[in-house]
Amino acid sequence: MSAAAADRTARIVFVASVLVTVALYALPELRPIAYPLTLLSTLVHEMGHGLAAWLVGGDFVSFEMYSDGSGVSYTAGVTSHMARAAVAAGGLVGPALAAAAAFMAGKRPGSARFFLGLLCFGLSAALLLVVRNVFGGFFVGGLAFVLGWVVFKAGPHAAQMVLLFLGTQLGLSVYSRSDYLFTPVAQTSAGRIPSDVSEMASVLVLPYWFWGIVCGAVSAGALFIGARALWKSS
């Protein structure tokens, strides 16, 4: 396949993914199908906290996901104000950064297949190391299995379609769940806890809604860069 044809295919898949996603959330009868996609955004959000903790020298202790779409990550060894703020922000910008990476990798079938393989490996490692409740285990393990099947059985073009679809879900979840950027409290199955922006505000002076705007802007910038890279001709 020529570079021009590959670019055209990637754009078609991207546009189709956006249209399918809009239909899933706009048509009430299709919303049950969108439920796993909500869980996907929760997974990436919580993994964003854990990865940020690792990057600032802390530990990602455990992760739990609940059937209502909420989740909680537990970290340790994060003591400085800036490090705590980075861990809180990691969950908020994580979906957008993951979506941007998916768009870039999804430009070509081969790179999409490799990227899905990395995701499958990462999910399998998370299942063994940090997932600590039954529901979370079923979802993370099931997703790892599906991605592994796509990588090894479905071929690179199928991997490209799956990756771009998943990237689109994560990208749109930034805005479908954007109200979380502007609330001081998060309601989860583990109880009411301070929201991520409240955590940032508690260590960085300015009010929580300011950090919601900052994280929203960073997410928008990441999505723009990723989508531009996907759309740009080779």
C-alpha positions in Angstrom: 0.0 0.0 0.0 1.3 3.4 -0.9 1.8 6.1 1.7 -1.0 8.2 0.2 -3.4 5.2 0.3 -2.3 4.4 3.9 -3.0 8.0 4.9 -6.4 7.9 3.3 -7.3 4.6 5.1 -6.2 6.0 8.5 -8.4 9.1 7.9 -11.4 7.1 6.9 -11.1 4.8 10.0 -10.7 7.9 12.2 -13.8 9.6 10.9 -15.8 6.4 11.1 -14.7 5.9 14.7 -15.9 9.4 15.6 -19.3 8.8 13.9 -19.8 5.5 15.6 -18.8 7.0 19.0 -21.3 9.8 18.5 -24.0 7.3 17.7 -23.2 5.2 20.7 -23.7 8.1 23.1 -26.6 9.9 21.2 -28.9 6.8 20.7 -30.3 5.5 24.0 -30.7 2.0 22.7 -26.9 1.8 22.0 -25.7 3.1 25.3 -25.3 -0.4 26.9 -22.6 -0.9 24.2 -20.9 2.2 25.3 -20.6 1.0 28.9 -17.2 -0.9 28.3 -15.9 2.3 26.7 -16.7 4.2 29.9 -14.7 1.6 31.9 -11.9 2.0 29.4 -11.6 5.7 30.2 -11.7 5.0 33.9 -8.9 2.4 33.5 -6.7 4.9 31.6 -7.5 7.6 34.1 -6.4 5.5 37.1 -3.4 4.1 35.3 -2.4 7.7 34.6 -2.2 8.3 38.3 -0.1 5.2 38.8 2.3 5.9 36.0 2.7 9.5 37.1 3.6 8.2 40.6 6.3 6.0 39.1 7.7 8.9 37.1 8.1 11.1 40.1 9.8 8.4 42.1 6.9 7.0 44.0 5.1 3.6 44.0 1.9 2.5 42.3 0.5 0.3 45.0 -2.9 -0.9 43.7 -5.8 -0.1 41.5 -9.5 -0.9 41.9 -12.3 -0.5 39.4 -16.1 -0.7 40.1 -19.1 -1.6 38.0 -20.5 1.9 38.2 -17.5 3.2 36.2 -15.6 4.6 39.0 -12.1 3.6 40.1 -9.4 4.4 42.7 -5.6 4.2 42.5 -3.4 4.0 45.6 0.1 5.3 45.4 2.9 5.7 48.0 6.2 7.5 48.4 5.0 10.7 46.8 5.8 13.5 49.3 6.6 16.8 47.7 3.9 19.2 46.7 4.9 19.2 43.0 5.0 15.4 42.9 1.6 15.1 44.5 0.2 17.6 42.0 1.8 15.6 39.1 0.2 12.4 40.3 -3.2 14.0 40.5 -2.8 15.6 37.1 -1.7 12.3 35.6 -5.2 10.8 35.7 -6.8 13.9 34.3 -4.5 14.3 31.2 -3.8 10.5 30.9 -6.7 9.7 28.5 -5.8 12.6 26.2 -2.1 11.6 26.1 -3.0 8.0 25.5 -5.4 9.1 22.7 -2.7 11.2 21.1 -0.2 8.3 21.2 -2.9 6.0 19.7 -3.5 8.4 16.8 0.2 8.7 16.0 0.7 4.9 16.2 -2.5 4.3 14.3 -1.3 6.1 11.2 0.2 2.9 9.9 -1.0 -0.7 10.4 2.4 -2.0 11.5 2.9 0.6 14.1 -0.7 0.2 15.3 -0.1 -3.6 15.8 3.1 -3.0 17.7 1.4 -0.4 19.9 -1.5 -2.7 20.7 1.0 -5.4 21.6 2.6 -3.0 24.1 -0.8 -2.2 25.5 -1.6 -5.9 25.9 1.7 -6.5 27.7 1.1 -3.4 30.0 -2.4 -4.6 30.9 -1.2 -8.1 31.6 1.6 -6.6 33.9 -1.0 -4.4 35.6 -3.3 -7.4 36.2 -0.5 -9.2 38.0 1.0 -6.3 39.9 -1.6 -3.7 40.9 -5.2 -4.7 40.1 -6.7 -5.7 43.5 -10.5 -6.3 43.0 -12.5 -8.9 41.1 -14.4 -6.6 38.8 -11.2 -4.7 37.8 -9.4 -8.0 37.3 -12.2 -9.3 34.9 -12.2 -6.1 32.9 -8.4 -5.6 32.7 -7.8 -9.3 31.9 -10.6 -9.4 29.3 -9.3 -6.3 27.6 -5.8 -7.7 27.5 -7.1 -10.9 26.0 -9.1 -9.1 23.3 -6.1 -6.9 22.4 -3.8 -9.9 22.3 -6.2 -11.7 20.0 -6.3 -8.7 17.6 -2.5 -8.5 17.6 -1.8 -12.2 16.9 -4.9 -13.3 15.0 -6.6 -10.4 13.3 -3.7 -8.8 11.4 -2.2 -5.3 11.2 -5.1 -3.6 9.4 -7.6 -4.8 12.1 -5.1 -3.6 14.7 -5.1 -0.2 13.1 -8.9 0.0 13.2 -9.1 -1.1 16.8 -6.4 1.3 17.9 -7.9 4.3 16.2 -11.3 3.4 17.6 -10.0 3.1 21.1 -8.0 6.4 20.7 -11.2 8.1 19.6 -13.0 6.9 22.7 -10.3 8.2 25.0 -10.2 11.5 23.2 -13.9 12.1 23.4 -14.0 10.9 27.0 -11.9 13.9 28.0 -15.0 16.0 27.1 -17.9 13.6 27.9 -16.6 13.5 31.4 -15.2 17.0 31.6 -17.5 17.9 34.5 -15.0 16.1 36.7 -12.5 18.8 36.0 -14.7 21.3 37.9 -15.9 19.4 40.9 -14.2 19.4 44.4 -15.4 15.9 45.3 -15.4 12.6 43.5 -18.1 10.0 44.2 -16.8 6.5 43.9 -17.9 3.0 45.2 -15.1 3.4 47.7 -16.9 6.6 49.1 -16.6 10.3 48.6 -13.0 11.5 48.2 -11.4 14.8 47.1 -11.3 15.1 43.3 -8.0 15.3 41.5 -8.3 19.0 40.9 -9.0 19.5 44.6 -5.8 17.5 45.4 -3.9 19.8 43.0 -5.4 22.9 44.7 -4.5 21.7 48.1 -0.8 21.7 47.3 -0.5 24.4 44.6 -2.3 27.4 46.0 -4.7 28.3 43.2 -8.4 27.1 43.3 -9.5 23.7 41.9 -11.3 25.2 39.0 -8.1 26.8 37.7 -6.4 23.5 37.6 -9.4 22.0 35.9 -8.9 24.6 33.1 -5.2 23.9 32.9 -5.7 20.1 32.7 -8.4 20.6 30.1 -6.2 22.9 28.0 -3.3 20.4 28.2 -5.6 17.6 27.1 -6.9 19.6 24.2 -3.4 20.4 23.1 -2.4 16.7 23.2 -5.4 15.7 21.2 -4.8 18.4 18.6 -1.2 17.2 18.2 -2.2 13.6 17.9 -5.0 14.2 15.5 -2.9 16.5 13.4 -0.1 13.9 13.1 -2.7 11.3 12.0 -4.3 13.6 9.4 -1.0 15.0 8.1 0.1 13.5 4.8 3.3 11.5 4.8 
